Amino acid sequence: MTLRFSNSNRYLPDVWTFNLPSGFSCPAAVECLTTVDRVTNKMTAGKDRKYPCYSAMGERYPAVRRAVWENFYALASCKGDAAKMAELINSEFPAKAKRFRIHSGGDFFSQRYFDAWLEVVARRPEVAFWAFTKSVNFWVERLGLIPENLNLTASYGGRYDYLIAKHELKHCRVFNTMEEVLASGMPLDDNDALASTGTASFALLLNSTKSRMKKKGTFDEGLQRTKGG
């Protein structure tokens, strides 16, 4: 089965991504849990959701929804075999990719799938990989085995938040307003610069808030404030 990779993100034009169905592939999601039905296009929020999943919004478009489900089914055809999943991803990995975000939508849905990506990353030391994840439990099981060219960020708001502080993992928190970001004292990552490099934890601003601020022309001003300007 064919995998779908993308480099069409207007915010990260030189970055390739691989995506899965939001929610359905996110076993640890809580605060952002959102799903979009593959057939009906119905969007459903998890019972404890605090903010919508931005990638689920994109899945309302049939082409996007079709692509993420094709990826999910292709991986499912490997029947949980990490080596087969790694081989499938490797065989179709975009040759031009030099910067790669694993999952703009979706997450590591099993330990074996996480392990498959570790194998893919290890085989491609020339590529800079990064990923956000709430599946912190899979990461913790492989501490000390993460390739140097993979930068992981634990995303608060999931079932395994307690592991983040326990293991002092690089992490991010999502905030509703710029004022909350400033109060946190965390630097704001607006373009994956902090996610893709370094070990510093950081803040993210809710996408809907960011959009409103940009329409009002206040986002750049707020971003400068987080940088001490």
C-alpha positions in Angstrom: 0.0 0.0 0.0 1.2 3.5 -0.8 2.0 6.1 1.9 1.3 9.8 1.6 3.9 12.3 2.6 3.4 16.1 2.3 5.4 19.3 2.1 2.4 21.6 1.4 2.3 23.3 4.8 2.4 27.1 4.1 3.9 27.7 7.5 6.7 25.2 7.1 7.3 25.1 3.3 10.6 23.3 3.4 9.4 20.6 5.9 8.0 17.3 5.0 5.4 15.6 7.1 3.7 12.3 7.6 0.2 12.3 9.1 -2.4 10.0 10.6 -6.1 10.4 11.5 -6.4 12.8 14.4 -7.7 11.3 17.6 -8.0 7.8 16.1 -4.2 7.5 16.2 -3.8 9.4 19.5 -4.2 6.9 22.4 -2.9 9.4 25.0 -4.8 12.5 23.9 -7.2 14.1 26.5 -7.3 17.9 26.4 -7.2 18.1 22.5 -9.0 14.9 21.7 -11.0 15.4 18.5 -11.9 13.0 15.7 -13.4 13.4 12.2 -15.4 10.5 11.0 -13.8 9.0 7.9 -17.2 8.6 6.0 -19.6 11.2 7.4 -17.1 14.0 8.1 -18.7 14.5 11.5 -16.3 16.1 14.1 -16.5 14.8 17.6 -14.9 16.2 20.7 -13.6 14.0 23.6 -15.5 14.3 26.8 -12.6 16.1 28.5 -11.5 18.3 25.6 -10.4 21.8 26.5 -9.4 23.0 23.0 -9.9 21.7 19.4 -7.2 19.7 17.6 -5.9 22.0 14.8 -5.1 19.0 12.5 -8.6 17.6 12.9 -9.9 20.9 11.3 -7.9 20.1 8.2 -9.4 16.6 8.0 -12.8 18.1 7.1 -11.4 18.3 3.6 -11.9 15.0 1.7 -8.5 14.9 0.2 -6.8 15.4 3.5 -9.0 12.8 5.3 -8.4 10.3 2.5 -4.6 10.7 2.8 -4.4 10.2 6.5 -6.6 7.1 6.5 -4.6 5.6 3.6 -1.5 6.0 5.8 -3.3 4.4 8.8 -4.5 1.4 6.8 -1.1 0.9 5.1 0.6 0.7 8.5 -2.2 -1.6 9.8 -1.4 -4.0 7.0 1.9 -4.6 8.7 0.0 -6.2 11.6 2.0 -4.5 14.3 5.4 -5.7 13.1 7.8 -2.8 13.8 10.3 -4.0 11.2 7.7 -4.2 8.5 6.4 -0.7 9.4 9.9 0.7 9.3 10.6 -0.9 5.9 7.3 0.4 4.5 8.1 4.0 5.6 11.7 3.7 4.5 10.8 2.4 1.1 8.6 5.4 0.3 10.3 8.1 2.3 10.7 11.3 0.2 14.3 11.4 -1.2 14.3 15.3 -1.1 13.4 15.5 2.6 16.1 17.2 4.8 13.8 18.4 7.5 10.9 16.2 8.6 8.2 16.5 11.2 6.7 13.2 12.2 2.9 13.9 12.5 1.4 17.3 12.0 -1.7 15.2 12.6 -1.9 12.0 14.6 0.6 10.5 17.1 2.5 7.4 17.9 -0.3 4.9 18.4 1.8 1.9 19.7 5.2 1.1 21.0 6.0 -0.9 17.9 5.0 2.0 15.7 7.2 4.3 17.8 10.1 1.8 17.4 9.5 1.7 13.6 10.2 5.5 13.4 13.3 5.1 15.6 14.6 2.7 12.9 13.7 5.1 10.1 15.4 8.0 11.8 18.5 6.0 12.6 18.8 5.0 8.9 18.7 8.7 7.8 21.3 10.6 9.9 21.3 13.4 7.2 17.7 14.3 7.9 16.6 16.4 10.9 13.5 14.9 12.4 11.2 16.1 15.2 7.9 15.3 16.7 5.4 16.4 19.3 3.8 13.5 21.3 1.4 12.8 24.1 2.4 9.1 23.9 5.1 9.9 26.4 4.9 6.3 27.7 6.4 5.0 24.5 9.2 7.5 24.6 10.1 6.7 28.2 10.4 3.0 27.3 13.2 3.9 24.9 15.1 6.6 26.9 18.7 6.4 25.9 17.8 4.9 22.5 16.6 8.1 20.7 18.8 8.9 17.7 20.6 12.2 17.8 18.7 13.5 14.7 15.3 13.1 16.3 14.1 15.9 18.6 11.1 14.9 20.7 8.8 17.2 22.6 6.3 16.0 25.2 3.0 17.8 24.8 1.1 18.4 28.0 -2.6 17.6 28.1 -2.5 13.8 27.9 -2.8 10.6 29.9 0.9 10.4 30.7 1.7 14.0 31.8 3.1 12.7 35.1 6.0 11.1 33.2 7.1 14.4 31.8 8.4 16.0 35.0 9.5 12.6 36.4 11.9 12.1 33.5 12.7 15.8 32.9 11.5 15.6 29.3 11.6 18.5 26.9 8.0 19.7 26.7 5.4 22.2 25.5 2.2 23.7 26.9 -0.7 25.2 24.9 -2.1 28.5 26.1 -5.3 30.3 25.2 -4.0 33.8 25.2 -0.7 35.7 24.8 -1.1 37.0 28.4 -1.0 33.4 29.6 2.1 32.7 27.5 3.8 35.7 29.1 2.8 34.7 32.6 4.3 31.2 32.0 7.7 32.6 31.4 8.2 30.1 28.6 9.4 31.2 25.2 6.8 31.0 22.4 7.4 28.7 19.4 5.6 30.0 16.4 7.4 28.2 13.6 8.7 24.9 15.1 12.2 26.5 15.6 12.2 25.4 19.2 10.5 22.1 18.5 13.0 21.1 15.9 16.2 22.1 17.7 17.6 22.3 21.2 16.4 21.0 24.6 14.5 24.0 25.9 10.8 23.6 26.7 8.4 26.2 25.3 4.8 27.5 24.9 2.4 27.2 22.1 -0.5 29.6 21.4 -3.9 28.2 20.5 -4.2 28.4 16.7 -7.6 30.1 16.8 -6.2 32.8 19.1 -3.2 33.2 16.8 -5.4 33.7 13.8 -7.5 36.3 15.5 -4.4 38.2 16.6 -3.0 38.1 13.1 -6.2 39.6 11.7 -6.0 42.4 14.2 -2.3 42.9 13.5 -1.3 42.3 17.1 0.4 38.9 16.9 3.9 40.2 16.0 3.7 42.7 18.8 2.8 39.9 21.3 5.5 37.6 19.9 8.1 40.4 20.4 6.9 40.7 24.1 7.6 37.0 24.7 11.1 37.6 23.4 11.7 40.5 25.8 11.3 43.2 23.1 
